[in-house]
Amino acid sequence: MTEDRTPFRATWLESDRPLARAVGRPLASFLEIEAAGGVFLLAATFAALLWANSPWDQSYVDFWHTELTVRLGDFAISEDLAHWVNDGLMTIFFFVVGLEIKRELVAGQLQERSAAVLPGIAALGGMLVPALIFLAVNAGGAGVDGWGIPMATDIAFALALVAVFGRRVPPQLKVFLLTLAIVDDIGAILVIAVFYTDSLRFGWLLDAAVIGAVVVVLRRVHVRYLPVYVALGAALWLSMLESGVHATIAGVILGLLTPARPFQRELEAEAIVDRLENRSDLKAEDVHRTARLIKESVSPAERIEHALHPWTSFVIIPIFALANAGVPLTAEPLRDLSPVLVGIVAGLVLGKLVGITAFTWLATRIPGVDLPAGVRWPQVIGIAAVAGIGFSVSLFITDLAFDDALLKTDAKLAILLASALAAALGFVILSVASQDHWPFRRSAPSPTADPPA
């Protein structure tokens, strides 16, 4: 007697149809690569620049200054579209950043102190030196508040550039860059929260603290109903928005409060599946319960990050670039270089290169701290140059640092110029460093060579 089974029906993406093979599966594989977000970001940046420098340039300004009001009874929030993107959509981006930081602190590179020391110190140099260069150029000037702009690294662009080299860049170097960027994100979040905060309204801050405490209590009593946390997250965002602290910090707080350890151990979930396979009287509730246990063998932080990461990489950050990167490209700022432009370009291109390289070298002087296996100093210098691509977060801080339109324009132009220069410099250094015959690389003695006398 043969057992009747419903034949497995492949989805369109898994089928052998020519379009699925030639386009569908390669596109799906590309979108799973983290560096793919850099391609979307680059496309959105070019679109913003073309729009802002076209005959319809005024429509760019008018569109992003369109007022949008959200009203609930007598309470209303009224902002233009650019601020809804920067204060609203970017909260989701910073929520994902908070999730990444929490995961790294609990189960990633930042969990091991020895593994976190090198990229942590390198990131510190990559923030301090650019900020000091900017302050030295702008001391006493109108643009001095922009010192936080050259501190940031855009991980999407940086990874996209490093991905071009494929296997010629060792995985350990990519991990070093990722960990450095995460520490850099922590620094940027602290700078935004502490130094780029308006006058505080302590009543709203107290509300935010109470909401955060409620989230912690609900976690302790094992409340796992997602809509409850979505509602609390919206209330926390509103409290932050009205408190004077930048609203995106609400996303970071929620990310850090999200559990980064699974509710269900993976081995226990596998044991339940094994028991179910040996049962002939399976019921629907048994299958649903098993599915829930398997899902809970992955931490909430990892599940939510996996769900939101495509949205932040391929939708939110490109929309942010479209709203903020539209700078009129004229030769006038380059003929009369402003201190803001010089400070940002010097900070990102030279400050990141010198700061990360020097502080990495200082870190290796600490006993037990060495470069990752297979990583050479020329490659570290290349990664330090690539870290000068400070695009998205630098643009974000620009909007917080300056109210003057001319200062904002100079800063955005400087960020575009510096990011392009840093990308070109990093590409050249990594290209030479990835070759087999790099002049500073020690070559192994030939096996046929005569032993020394």
ZIWOLIN-V181020 format. One record per helix or strand of 2 or more residues. SS is the DSSP state (hx for helix, st for strand). FROM is the first residue (numbers start at 0). TO is the last residue. If there is no record, write none. Layout:
ss:SS from:FROM to:TO
ss:SS from:FROM to:TO
This chain:
ss:hx from:17 to:30
ss:hx from:35 to:51
ss:hx from:56 to:63
ss:st from:66 to:71
ss:st from:74 to:79
ss:hx from:80 to:106
ss:hx from:108 to:110
ss:hx from:112 to:137
ss:hx from:143 to:150
ss:hx from:154 to:162
ss:hx from:165 to:167
ss:hx from:170 to:194
ss:hx from:201 to:219
ss:hx from:225 to:242
ss:hx from:248 to:256
ss:hx from:265 to:276
ss:hx from:283 to:294
ss:hx from:299 to:323
ss:hx from:331 to:334
ss:hx from:338 to:362
ss:hx from:376 to:385
ss:hx from:390 to:400
ss:hx from:404 to:432
